[in-house]
């Protein structure tokens, strides 16, 4: 006998977390600060390096996009603004890195950022769909 996700307490809790935008917005704020520090520090900490610069970029922007999409649910227009804002952040980071000693401006990094944004959007869509099947948003 299969257990429905709507009767599964864990699924309901996870759905509640996914449907709560405020914590995701705070996480996005923190992640933007951390990513900007790591991207603009002349010598970033080696403990957070994934051993391939493009993977660093893609994973950072995957996390940013997931937090952004879950933090600002709503119309497609709002999600599009989040996505374009994150892509603009990636471009701005590359421009500023040109002026930071020890850093370089590489437009392939922006491509890696865009790949991370696409992955993050996909994960956010999956999380939203899973949460819709798990439980209604809190307060409904």
N, C-alpha and C positions, 0 to 999 in steps of 0.2 A: 504494500500500500504506500503510495507516494505521499509525502507530506507537502502540503501547500505552503508556498512562501509566506502567504498572509497569516498562517497559523504558527509559523516558526518565529519564536521570540528574537533570535539573533538577526534574522532577516528584517524584522520590524525595527529593531534598534539601528541597524545599519541604514535602513531606508530613512529613518528619522534624522540621522546625521547627514545624509546626502541632501535631504530636503531643507536643512537649516543653513541659510546663506551667510549669516553673520560670522560664524567661526571660519568659514572659507575665506571671507573677505579679510579677516585678521591675518590668516595664514598667507594670503596673497601679499598683503602689505609687508609681512616679515620676509617672505621669499624674495620680493623685489629688492628689499634692502640687502639681503644676503648675496643675491646674484650680482647686484651692482658692486658691492664690496669686492667679491671674488673676481669680477671681471675688470675692475679698475685699479686694484691694488698692484703696485709695481712688482711685488713678489707675493703671489697668493700662497696660502698654506698648502703644503704638499699632501696633507691628510685627506683633503677632499677631492683629490685628483683621481679621475677614473682611468688614467693612463693614455687617453686619446682625447685630444682637445675637442674634436667634433662630438664625441660622446658626452663630454662635459656640457657642451652647449645644448645638445638635443635633450639630455636629461633635465637640465635646468628649466628649459622652456616647456617641457612636458609637464613638470610640476607646476610651473606658473600658470599654464593654460588650464590644467585640471582645477586648480584653486580658483582661477578667474571665472571659468564657466559655471562652476558650482556655487560660487559666491555671488554671481550676477545672473541668476536664472531669469528667464522671461522671453521676450521676443527674439526672433532671429536677428533683428537689427541690433539689439543690445549685445548679443553674443558676438556678432560681427565686429562691433566696436571694441570689445575685449580683445578679440583676435588681432585686429589691426593695431590696437594700442601695444600689444605685446611684440608684434613685428616691428613697430616703430621703436620700441625700447631696444630691441636687438640691433637695429640700425644705428641708433644713437650711441649705444655701447661701442660699436665698432668705430664710429667716428671719433669718440672721445679717446679710445685706446690708441689712436694714431698719435696723440699728444702725451701719452703716459710713457715715461722711460721704462724700458724693459718689456713693453707690450707691443703688439702689432695689430694693424687693421687688416683683417682678412675677410673678404666678402663671402668666402665659402663658410665662414662661421655663421653668417646670416642665413645661409642655406640650411645649415644644421639647426639653427634656431627655428626656421620655418618647418623643418621636419619634426622637431619636438612639438611645435604648436599643433601640427596635424595629428600627431600621436596623442597629445593631451586632449584634443577635441574628441577624438575617437573614444578615449577612455571615459571622458565626461558623458558622452552620449550613451555608452554602455552602462555606466553607473546610474544615470537617470532612468534608463529603461528598466534596469534591474530593480531600482528602488520603487518604480511605479508598480511593478508586479508584487513587490514585497509588502507594501503598506501605503496607505494614503498619507499625504503630508500631515504633520502634526496640526491639530486644531481643526481638522475637517471631519 
